[in-house]
């Protein structure tokens, strides 16, 4: 039933991977290599996933793919925030990646869900061109991934924050019992 609901939300959304025209974002520079997943922060600065992984080297990274139109995603966000709070004293970073088509719905949902003040909340800028998106078949959300402290993807289908296993998996990877 859950999978059907998620797929139904995905179908209703139209094409969530539609290329974003630059006019929505007011960019001053070219998009990095399209094979990289390019992320946009709320100040419209771009960073690649590779650069984000380097930035957080030494920490476990828990990635949450979501969108403003995805009800299951939005319902899981409070659980994700609670898990983030539970794990605040260990080296785990929560990264929220929205696949919304435009910035306004993403920004409005981020405000409503309390992510607007969180620095690791991004909009995926190039989901259609990204080899990462294609390789990992990110076609339905919510979707979670975990990177270890060396920046290696260790779980491309990680448990969601509602799942009791998420906390223990993150603690184990962070070296905490």
Buried (B, 14 or more C-beta within 10 A) or exposed (E): EEEEEBEEBBEEBEEBBEEBEEEBBEBEEEBBEEBBBBBBEBEBEBBBBBBBBEEBEEBBBBBBBBBBBBEBBBEBBEBBBEBBEBBEEBBBBBBBBBBBBBBEBBBEBBEEBEBBEBEBBBBBBBBBBBEBBBEBEBBBBBBBBBBBBEBEBBBBEBBBBBBEEBBEBBBEBBEBE
